[in-house]
Amino acid sequence: MALATAILVVSLFTRDTMEQLIDVTYFLADRQDATIGFSEKRIKNVVEQVNRLPGVLAAEPFREVPVRIRYGNVERRVTISGRPADADLRRLIDVDLRPVVLPETGLAISSMLGHILGVGVGDTVEVDLLEGARRTVTIPIVATVEDYFGIRGMMDIEALRKLMREAPVVNSVNLSLDEKRKEDFYAAVKSMPTVGGVALQRVSLANFRKTVALLVTTMASIYTGLAAVIAFGVVYNNARISLSERARELASLRVLGFTRGEVLRILLLELAILTLVAQPPGWVMGYGLAWVMKTNLAGELMRVRLVVEHSTYVVATCVVVLAAIASAAVIRERIDKLDLVAVLKTRD
């Protein structure tokens, strides 16, 4: 019965963690309303030009450089993103949901990338720059960041500029927009020939919910339904076994003068105690299974946080309790139909 509760907890965990992932990614980390991408890198004063567009409340530069990062015989092709140290629209969030300030020198990497390469803070990696002079440099790892999408490196935008030995340039600009003047902003952007595209945060969130999140939550609903069926099967099977093992004793009690309600209360009291006692270990095992799922499903494309809401434990327990009540109703019908003579004649 505890395992039935655990299965429900781990099934509901998938939905909890997906909603948490959306909240962290789209509302705590990437808080920009739009991102303008340029067809080629532009000098940094383009940020001031973009800041003067109608409806723009704030603008922050963003620089990305494709690289090949290597440690020993393990390498990955990733992107190093450079952003201002005081970036507020597109922030780095650690596992405790606190903003991370990039160091002035050195490279910060995703925790998953560090796990793949086998490196940590203080180690030095080789980086092949796949843009500009295409040099190979060695950079110390100064921080690891627990992000949830992809694997990447991160640097202060000024440190990245020095590494590339180039003038201050940007690939894109993150924007905060005035909702009332978005149409004016779109019209102004269309007239800019250097703009390669505009990514809207709301559209990105809608697409994510439509594809990945919908798929995951649908699967979670199916798993939860199956877990509920399993929970009912476990509880009902336990009640049936108890009835089969104690049928002779229960019939004897009826013969001695006990009413049907009193006999039923004796049998169901054990079921109720077992159901309630099974909940705390079920919660613990459910949390452990969620940790196993979170750990084993973590990959280069996406990771999730270990988030099990209090409501998840409540729902799992309620489902098991309802399964116990349904089982009790079935058992009551069987006790009412109990043939006392036939049971008492049964050999042990």
Residue pairs with C-beta under 8 A, 6 or more apart in sequence:
1 231
1 234
1 235
1 238
1 274
1 275
1 278
1 282
1 320
2 278
2 279
2 281
2 282
2 285
3 234
3 282
3 285
4 227
4 230
4 231
4 234
4 235
4 278
4 282
4 320
4 323
5 231
5 278
5 279
5 282
5 283
5 285
5 286
5 316
5 317
5 320
6 282
6 283
6 285
6 286
6 288
6 289
7 227
7 230
7 231
7 286
7 289
8 224
8 227
8 228
8 231
8 286
8 315
8 316
8 319
8 320
9 282
9 283
9 285
9 286
9 287
9 289
9 290
9 308
9 312
9 313
9 316
10 286
10 289
10 290
10 293
11 220
11 223
11 224
11 226
11 227
12 220
12 224
12 308
12 312
12 315
12 316
13 286
13 290
13 293
13 307
13 308
13 312
14 216
14 217
14 219
14 220
14 223
14 293
15 216
15 217
15 220
15 221
16 307
16 308
16 309
16 312
17 290
17 294
17 304
17 305
17 306
17 307
18 213
18 216
18 217
18 220
18 304
20 304
20 305
20 307
21 148
21 304
21 305
22 205
22 208
22 209
22 213
24 93
24 97
24 148
24 305
25 148
25 149
26 201
26 204
26 205
26 208
28 91
28 93
28 97
29 90
29 91
29 92
29 93
29 147
30 89
30 90
30 91
30 201
31 88
31 89
31 90
31 91
31 176
32 60
32 89
32 90
32 174
32 175
32 176
32 201
33 175
33 176
33 177
33 200
33 201
33 202
34 174
34 175
34 177
34 185
34 198
34 199
34 200
34 201
35 62
35 172
35 173
35 174
35 175
35 198
35 199
35 201
36 50
36 172
36 173
36 175
36 189
36 195
36 197
36 198
37 171
37 172
37 195
37 196
37 197
37 198
37 199
38 46
38 170
38 171
38 172
38 194
38 195
38 196
39 194
39 195
39 196
40 194
41 63
41 169
41 170
41 171
42 169
42 170
42 194
43 167
43 168
43 169
44 61
44 167
44 168
44 169
44 170
46 170
46 173
46 194
47 59
47 60
47 61
47 170
47 173
50 56
50 59
50 173
50 175
51 58
51 59
53 185
53 188
53 189
54 181
54 184
54 185
54 188
55 177
55 178
55 180
55 181
55 182
55 184
55 185
56 175
56 176
56 177
56 178
56 185
57 175
57 176
57 177
57 178
58 88
58 89
58 175
58 176
59 173
59 174
59 175
59 176
60 83
60 84
60 87
60 88
60 89
60 90
60 173
60 174
60 175
61 83
61 84
61 157
61 170
61 173
62 81
62 82
62 83
62 90
62 157
62 170
62 171
62 172
62 173
62 174
63 81
63 82
63 83
63 157
63 160
63 161
63 169
63 170
63 171
64 79
64 80
64 81
64 82
64 171
64 172
65 79
65 80
65 82
65 129
65 130
65 131
65 132
65 160
65 164
66 77
66 78
66 79
66 130
66 131
67 77
67 78
67 79
67 80
67 127
67 128
67 129
67 130
67 153
68 75
68 76
68 77
68 78
68 127
68 128
68 130
69 75
69 76
69 77
69 78
69 109
69 113
69 117
69 125
69 126
69 127
69 128
69 153
70 117
70 125
70 126
70 127
70 128
71 117
71 118
71 119
71 123
71 125
71 126
72 117
72 118
74 116
74 117
74 118
75 117
76 113
76 116
76 117
76 151
77 130
78 113
78 150
78 151
78 152
78 153
79 152
79 153
80 107
80 127
80 152
80 153
80 154
80 155
80 160
81 152
81 153
81 154
81 155
82 154
82 155
82 156
82 157
82 158
82 159
82 160
82 161
83 90
83 102
83 154
83 156
83 157
84 156
84 157
85 101
85 102
85 104
85 156
89 174
89 175
89 176
90 174
91 99
91 100
92 99
92 100
92 102
92 108
92 145
92 147
92 154
93 99
93 100
93 147
94 100
94 145
94 146
95 146
95 305
100 108
100 143
100 145
102 108
102 143
102 154
102 155
102 156
103 142
103 143
103 156
104 156
104 158
104 159
105 142
105 156
105 159
106 139
106 140
106 141
106 142
106 143
106 155
106 159
107 125
107 127
107 139
107 140
107 141
107 142
107 153
107 154
107 155
108 141
108 142
108 143
108 144
108 145
108 153
108 154
108 155
109 117
109 119
109 141
109 143
109 144
109 145
109 151
109 152
109 153
109 154
110 144
110 145
110 146
110 147
110 150
110 151
110 152
110 153
111 144
111 145
111 146
111 147
112 151
112 298
112 299
112 300
112 303
113 151
113 152
113 153
114 120
114 141
114 144
116 151
116 300
117 125
119 125
119 141
120 141
120 144
121 141
121 142
121 143
121 144
122 140
122 141
123 140
123 141
124 138
124 139
124 140
124 141
125 138
125 139
125 141
126 136
126 137
126 138
127 136
127 137
127 138
127 139
127 153
128 134
128 135
128 136
129 135
129 136
129 137
129 163
129 164
131 164
132 164
132 165
132 166
133 164
133 165
137 163
139 163
145 154
147 303
148 302
148 303
148 304
148 305
149 301
149 302
149 303
150 300
150 301
150 302
151 300
155 163
157 170
158 168
161 167
161 168
161 169
177 185
178 185
186 198
189 195
189 198
212 302
227 319
228 319
228 323
231 319
231 320
231 323
232 323
232 326
232 327
234 323
235 271
235 275
235 320
235 323
235 324
235 327
236 323
236 326
236 327
236 330
238 271
238 274
238 327
239 267
239 268
239 271
239 324
239 327
239 328
239 330
239 331
240 331
242 267
242 270
242 271
243 250
243 267
243 331
243 334
243 335
246 267
247 338
247 343
247 346
248 343
248 344
248 346
248 348
250 263
250 266
250 267
250 335
250 338
250 343
251 338
251 340
251 343
251 344
252 344
253 262
253 263
253 266
254 260
254 263
254 338
254 340
255 340
255 344
260 335
260 336
263 335
264 331
264 332
264 335
267 331
267 335
268 328
268 331
268 332
271 324
271 327
271 328
271 331
272 324
275 320
275 321
275 324
278 320
279 317
279 320
282 316
282 317
282 320
283 313
283 316
286 308
286 313
286 316
287 308
290 306
290 308
291 306
294 303
294 304
294 305
294 306
297 304
298 304
